[in-house]
Structures are given as structure tokens and as C-alpha cells.
Amino acid sequence: MPVGDDVLVEEHLRQLAGQLRGPRRLRADLMTEARHGLLDAVEAYRDSGLPAREASRQAVAEFGTPEQLAPAHQAELAVAALRGLSLRVLAFAATASIAGDLTWRGSSWSEGPRPPAGYLLLSQSVEWIWAGAFLLGFAGLVLVWATARSSRPALTVSAHAVGIALTGAAGLGALAGGALFAWSIVLWDAALTWPPMIIGMIAVGASHVWLGGAARTWLLATR
């Protein structure tokens, strides 16, 4: 039976899809799975002798309302969103720790006077923020693995707490990193023309947008 032929089934699926938030690919997979299940049920009822309209009505009633189905699907989407956020934070934190020093290596000001104590403290804070975010990202992946194997409420609560902490760390890291770049430009005019600094600012800015997208997806999935 062609998918577009059953208005009742499609309306039911549309209502369910409207209640789901989270990673687009998984949402699409979940809706495809639901559509196939519903259409198979409709086909079975039609084969048993029911008229097409009645077969659709019975299949939809047996399938469950969007309100009944959405929580389980949304929980799965929230776990997937946490996995995506954790992986992105891990990737960014690991890359930043390696590439950070390369931004300054060989610069004309690197052998000059030491910067102010406040600048050094901010620089150290950025490193600690992303070190903490790395550990949180690892914890997030562990919780994703654990929640896939157990439905204990404590794991769900812990996963939510880690997601909040990851989102906060990503936001705090972006603010601290932006402040560090800005202060560097104030201290050293040559930073504006130093290629590694320019490339670093562009790469970090793009990475924060990338991280922000994952954080937004997680927030929507757990709202």
C-alpha cells in the first residue's frame, strides 16, 4: 500500500513527529520505523477482510496515541543528543589542547616580557575549563552506554546533569577563549597579522558554532 494513500496513518505520524525534538537523523529513523510498523498493521487488517478505512482506524488505535508514544521516543533522542554533544566536546577539547600552543609558537612577541598576571590566570582558566569539559564528555559517553543497558532513573538524572554541565562548560569555554583572544590583540598588535592567530580564531569560532549546534539539539531534546 503506498504511504501517501492513507491519510489517517499519515496524520497520526505527523502528530507524533510534531512532539519529537532531537537529532534529525534519529528522528527520521524513528518515524520511518513507526510508519513501516503502522502500514504493516494496516495491511494485516486489510488482509483479514476489514475495509481500508476501518483497517487504518484499528491499526492507529492499536499503535497508541502520540502522547503515549512520544516519551519513549524522546528519551531515546535525548540520549542520542547527549552522545553527540559529548563526542563534539571531546573532539574540541582534545584538539584545542594540542593546537593551542601552536598558535603562539614562533610569534614575534613570544620571547618578550611576560604578560600580566591576570592574562596568565585567564589562559590557565581556559585550559582547566576544557580539561574539565573533556572529563565531562567522557562521563557523558559512559552514561549513554549505561542508559542503553539499564532504565534506572538515577542514570537518567545523572545523564541530564552531565548534559547541563557540558553545555555550561562549552559556553564558559567560548566566553573565556574569546576574552583571551581579545586580550591578546590588545597586548600585542602583531597578533592581528600573525597567520596562526588568524587561522586559530577562525577555526575556534567555527568550532564553537559546531559545539553550539550540539548543545542546542540536546537542550531541545530534554526540554
DATA-V802874 format. One record per residue. N is the residue number from 1. RES is the residue in one letter. PSI is psi as a letter, one per 40 degrees, with the letter a starting at -180 (999 if undefined). NEAR is the number of other C-alpha atoms within 8 Angstrom. Layout:
n=N res=RES psi=PSI near=NEAR
n=N res=RES psi=PSI near=NEAR
This chain:
n=1 res=M psi=h near=5
n=2 res=P psi=i near=5
n=3 res=V psi=d near=7
n=4 res=G psi=e near=6
n=5 res=D psi=e near=6
n=6 res=D psi=h near=9
n=7 res=V psi=d near=7
n=8 res=L psi=d near=9
n=9 res=V psi=d near=12
n=10 res=E psi=d near=10
n=11 res=E psi=d near=8
n=12 res=H psi=d near=11
n=13 res=L psi=d near=12
n=14 res=R psi=d near=8
n=15 res=Q psi=d near=9
n=16 res=L psi=d near=13
n=17 res=A psi=d near=9
n=18 res=G psi=e near=6
n=19 res=Q psi=e near=8
n=20 res=L psi=h near=11
n=21 res=R psi=i near=10
n=22 res=G psi=a near=15
n=23 res=P psi=h near=10
n=24 res=R psi=d near=6
n=25 res=R psi=d near=6
n=26 res=L psi=d near=10
n=27 res=R psi=d near=13
n=28 res=A psi=d near=8
n=29 res=D psi=d near=8
n=30 res=L psi=d near=9
n=31 res=M psi=d near=10
n=32 res=T psi=d near=8
n=33 res=E psi=d near=8
n=34 res=A psi=d near=9
n=35 res=R psi=d near=10
n=36 res=H psi=d near=8
n=37 res=G psi=d near=8
n=38 res=L psi=d near=12
n=39 res=L psi=d near=11
n=40 res=D psi=d near=8
n=41 res=A psi=d near=9
n=42 res=V psi=d near=13
n=43 res=E psi=d near=10
n=44 res=A psi=d near=8
n=45 res=Y psi=d near=13
n=46 res=R psi=d near=11
n=47 res=D psi=d near=7
n=48 res=S psi=e near=6
n=49 res=G psi=e near=6
n=50 res=L psi=i near=9
n=51 res=P psi=i near=7
n=52 res=A psi=d near=8
n=53 res=R psi=d near=6
n=54 res=E psi=d near=8
n=55 res=A psi=d near=13
n=56 res=S psi=d near=13
n=57 res=R psi=d near=9
n=58 res=Q psi=d near=10
n=59 res=A psi=d near=12
n=60 res=V psi=d near=13
n=61 res=A psi=d near=8
n=62 res=E psi=d near=6
n=63 res=F psi=d near=7
n=64 res=G psi=i near=8
n=65 res=T psi=i near=10
n=66 res=P psi=d near=11
n=67 res=E psi=d near=7
n=68 res=Q psi=d near=7
n=69 res=L psi=d near=10
n=70 res=A psi=d near=11
n=71 res=P psi=d near=8
n=72 res=A psi=d near=7
n=73 res=H psi=d near=10
n=74 res=Q psi=d near=13
n=75 res=A psi=d near=9
n=76 res=E psi=d near=8
n=77 res=L psi=d near=14
n=78 res=A psi=d near=12
n=79 res=V psi=d near=10
n=80 res=A psi=d near=12
n=81 res=A psi=d near=14
n=82 res=L psi=d near=14
n=83 res=R psi=d near=11
n=84 res=G psi=d near=9
n=85 res=L psi=d near=15
n=86 res=S psi=d near=14
n=87 res=L psi=d near=10
n=88 res=R psi=d near=11
n=89 res=V psi=d near=14
n=90 res=L psi=d near=12
n=91 res=A psi=d near=8
n=92 res=F psi=d near=9
n=93 res=A psi=d near=12
n=94 res=A psi=d near=9
n=95 res=T psi=d near=8
n=96 res=A psi=d near=8
n=97 res=S psi=d near=9
n=98 res=I psi=d near=8
n=99 res=A psi=e near=8
n=100 res=G psi=d near=8
n=101 res=D psi=d near=8
n=102 res=L psi=d near=8
n=103 res=T psi=d near=9
n=104 res=W psi=d near=10
n=105 res=R psi=h near=7
n=106 res=G psi=e near=5
n=107 res=S psi=i near=7
n=108 res=S psi=d near=7
n=109 res=W psi=e near=7
n=110 res=S psi=d near=8
n=111 res=E psi=e near=5
n=112 res=G psi=a near=6
n=113 res=P psi=i near=4
n=114 res=R psi=i near=4
n=115 res=P psi=i near=7
n=116 res=P psi=i near=6
n=117 res=A psi=d near=6
n=118 res=G psi=d near=6
n=119 res=Y psi=d near=10
n=120 res=L psi=d near=9
n=121 res=L psi=d near=8
n=122 res=L psi=d near=10
n=123 res=S psi=d near=9
n=124 res=Q psi=d near=8
n=125 res=S psi=d near=9
n=126 res=V psi=d near=11
n=127 res=E psi=d near=9
n=128 res=W psi=d near=8
n=129 res=I psi=d near=11
n=130 res=W psi=d near=11
n=131 res=A psi=d near=9
n=132 res=G psi=d near=9
n=133 res=A psi=d near=14
n=134 res=F psi=d near=12
n=135 res=L psi=d near=8
n=136 res=L psi=d near=12
n=137 res=G psi=d near=14
n=138 res=F psi=d near=10
n=139 res=A psi=d near=9
n=140 res=G psi=d near=14
n=141 res=L psi=d near=12
n=142 res=V psi=d near=8
n=143 res=L psi=d near=11
n=144 res=V psi=d near=13
n=145 res=W psi=d near=8
n=146 res=A psi=d near=9
n=147 res=T psi=d near=12
n=148 res=A psi=e near=7
n=149 res=R psi=e near=6
n=150 res=S psi=i near=7
n=151 res=S psi=f near=8
n=152 res=R psi=h near=7
n=153 res=P psi=d near=6
n=154 res=A psi=d near=6
n=155 res=L psi=d near=12
n=156 res=T psi=d near=10
n=157 res=V psi=d near=8
n=158 res=S psi=d near=9
n=159 res=A psi=d near=12
n=160 res=H psi=d near=9
n=161 res=A psi=d near=8
n=162 res=V psi=d near=11
n=163 res=G psi=d near=12
n=164 res=I psi=d near=8
n=165 res=A psi=d near=9
n=166 res=L psi=d near=14
n=167 res=T psi=d near=9
n=168 res=G psi=d near=8
n=169 res=A psi=d near=12
n=170 res=A psi=d near=13
n=171 res=G psi=d near=8
n=172 res=L psi=d near=9
n=173 res=G psi=d near=11
n=174 res=A psi=d near=9
n=175 res=L psi=d near=8
n=176 res=A psi=d near=11
n=177 res=G psi=d near=9
n=178 res=G psi=d near=8
n=179 res=A psi=d near=8
n=180 res=L psi=d near=11
n=181 res=F psi=d near=9
n=182 res=A psi=d near=8
n=183 res=W psi=d near=9
n=184 res=S psi=d near=9
n=185 res=I psi=d near=11
n=186 res=V psi=d near=7
n=187 res=L psi=d near=7
n=188 res=W psi=h near=8
n=189 res=D psi=d near=8
n=190 res=A psi=e near=9
n=191 res=A psi=d near=10
n=192 res=L psi=e near=8
n=193 res=T psi=e near=8
n=194 res=W psi=h near=9
n=195 res=P psi=d near=6
n=196 res=P psi=d near=9
n=197 res=M psi=d near=12
n=198 res=I psi=d near=11
n=199 res=I psi=d near=8
n=200 res=G psi=d near=9
n=201 res=M psi=d near=9
n=202 res=I psi=d near=8
n=203 res=A psi=d near=8
n=204 res=V psi=d near=8
n=205 res=G psi=d near=8
n=206 res=A psi=d near=8
n=207 res=S psi=d near=9
n=208 res=H psi=d near=10
n=209 res=V psi=d near=8
n=210 res=W psi=d near=9
n=211 res=L psi=d near=12
n=212 res=G psi=d near=9
n=213 res=G psi=d near=8
n=214 res=A psi=d near=12
n=215 res=A psi=d near=10
n=216 res=R psi=d near=8
n=217 res=T psi=d near=12
n=218 res=W psi=d near=14
n=219 res=L psi=d near=8
n=220 res=L psi=d near=9
n=221 res=A psi=d near=13
n=222 res=T psi=e near=9
n=223 res=R psi=999 near=4
